[in-house]
Amino acid sequence: MTRRIGILVGTALLALATACAEPQSAPEQAPVPPAQSAPADDPADQSGRIPPAGSTPVPDAQLETAALPEGYPVEVWTADGGATLGLGAQEGGCGKASAEVTEQTAEKVAVTIVETTPAKAEVCTMDIRYVTVTAELKEPLGEREVVITTEQRKS
């Protein structure tokens, strides 16, 4: 009987010692700093939203942007005496933005901002970039209305 009590006491002491031992911890990792992002109106990080030096901004009254997604950047300007139309565009991840003039009349110029993404799935970042795209016009823009739409395509 004494032997049984000894075994029970020994087992209890072993269990107690194991429970009180310091737990094994994972190696310490350096703290991860919080992600830094520029405010939506910070021009330092959004060069595609700022018309380049020497360009002429197109007045808002001359723009038709109802077909653009909500929150899409709207910056439009001309350069080269009005023959080059510049636009701020948005692209993200593996996407690449471009501009296509789809119609030119005496009253309006229709431009589609196209974001082309790879047809095959790829690993892409989840960022949004504001870039500048340009389109060459047959004649200077003048007072014509600029109608802007967007389109997504696969390459």
N, C-alpha and C positions, 0 to 999 in steps of 0.2 A: 504494500500500500504506500509506503514511503517513497518507493521508486516511482509510482504513478504520480504522486504529488510533485515530485521533483521534475518529472517530464512535463506535467501541466504547467508548473511554475516556469520552467525553462522556455516552454513554447510561448507562454504569455509574455515573458520578458523579451523574447525574440520579436514577437509581434509588436510590442510596445516600442522597442528600439527601432524597428523598421518604420513604424508610423511617425516617429519623431525625427527621423533622419532628414537632412535637408534634401528637398527635391532637386532632381537634376533639371537644370534650365537650359534652354536653347542659347547658343552663343549670342551675345549682345550684338545688335545691328545698329548702325548709325541711324539716327532719326531721319526720316524723309521730310524734306522741307515742303511746305504747302506749294501747290502749283501756282505759278505766277501767270497772270493773264492781263493783257492790256485792256483798259476800259474801251467800250465800243467807240468812243469818240477820240481815242488816242491816235493822232496822226502818225506817230513814230512807227506803229506796227501795221498801218493800213494804207500803204502808199497807193494802192489802186483806187482809193477813195478821194485822192487829191489830184486835181488836174495839174499836169506838168507846167513848169514855168514857160511863159510865152504863149500858152494856149488861151482860148477865149471860151469861158463857160457858156453853155447854152441855157437861156433862161427857162425856169420851170414852166412858164406859160407856153413854151414851145414843145414841151414833152408830153407824150401820152404813155403813162406807165401803169395803167389799170390792170394789165395782164401780168405784171410782175408779182411774184410771191410776196406776202407780207414781210416787211423788214428787209427786203432786198436793197442793196445800196444803189442809189441813183445819183450818179455823177456823170455828166455828159459835157464834152467840150469839143471845140474844133481846133485844128492846127493847119499849117500850110495854106493859109488864106481861106480856110473853110473847106478844103478838099479832103481833109482827113478828119474823120469823126472818131473821137476817143470816148471810151466808156469805162466806168468802174465795173468790174464783174466779180463774181464770187465763184470760187472753186474749192474743192475739198478732197482730202485723201489722195487717191490716184487720179482724180479728175483734172482735166485741163480745159480752161475756158478759151473761147474764140468768138469772134463776131462775124456775122454774115449779113450783108445788105440783101434783103429779100424783095425790096420794091423801091423804086425811085421815080417819083412823078414831080410835076411842077408844084404840087401842094405838100407832099410828104416824102419822108424817107423812112422805110420800115427796116428795122435791124433786129436780128435774133441773136441773143447771146447763147451760145451752145456750150454745154459742159459735156465733154466726151470722157467716158470712163472705159477701162478695158473690158472687153467682152468676156474674157476668162476671169474667174475669181482670183484675186490677188490679196495679199496682206497689205492693207493700206492704213495710213494714219487716220485719226478721227479729227483732223483739224479743218478749219475754214480759213481760206486765204482770200484776201481782196487783191485783185490784180487789175492791170490795165489791158484792155483789148482795143484794137483799132480797126477801122474799115475805111477803105478808100471810096470816095464818092465820084460820080461822073462829072458833077458840077459842084461848086461850093454850096454849102448848106443854105446860106442866106436866111430867109424867114420861114423856110419849110418846117413843118411839124416833124418831130422825130418820134416814131412809134416803136417802143421797145418791148420785145417778148423774150422768153427764155425757153430752152429746150434741152432735154437730157438725151444723150446718144451713147451707144456702145461702139467701140472701135473694133 
